[in-house]
């Protein structure tokens, strides 16, 4: 009996409630699935976790699988979706951490609440001092006064979209200024090639 016939037979048995038959599917596909996950997401502690989650999902949804089609391909599609979900989750966490750090540093700098051991805050203060007054006032309303985009837009006579866009540009300019200062480059110098 070839592998496809064996695979189809195992799938049908699992669909009929034969749990031990799923072990046969595990044995047939575990190493290939782990290899697929490792190529797409080379994070050692996540390889087994994603492969395991893919098999759990496959078992729970086995009745949706059509015998005669490629079970390994179905597993890889499940794993791919899990990898994508994990990647998006990681990106979201990274962005949130970055926003929190920016918010915290700007608040500290605006209030002057830092000790001399915090050189990053001192660098941020220098970069803030270089901003035009309107941009500093915008940051103060956002981070010190914790005003909403609507309140800031009203105070500046602008739209909320303008507030969000301007804040994004100011944060980017501050980030670049901090990076240049920490690398020892003059504030107006171009980015290294």
Secondary structure, DSSP 8 states (H G I E B T S, - for coil): --HHHHHHHHHHHHHTT-HHHHHHHHHHHHHHHHHHHHHH---HHHHHHHHHHHHHHHHHTGGGS-TTS-HHHHHHHHHHHHHHHHHHHHHHHHHHHHHHHHHHHHHHHHHT---TT-HHHHHHHHHHHHS-HHHHHHHIIIIIS---HHHHHHHHT--HHHHHHHHHHHHHHHHHHHHHHHTT--TTS----
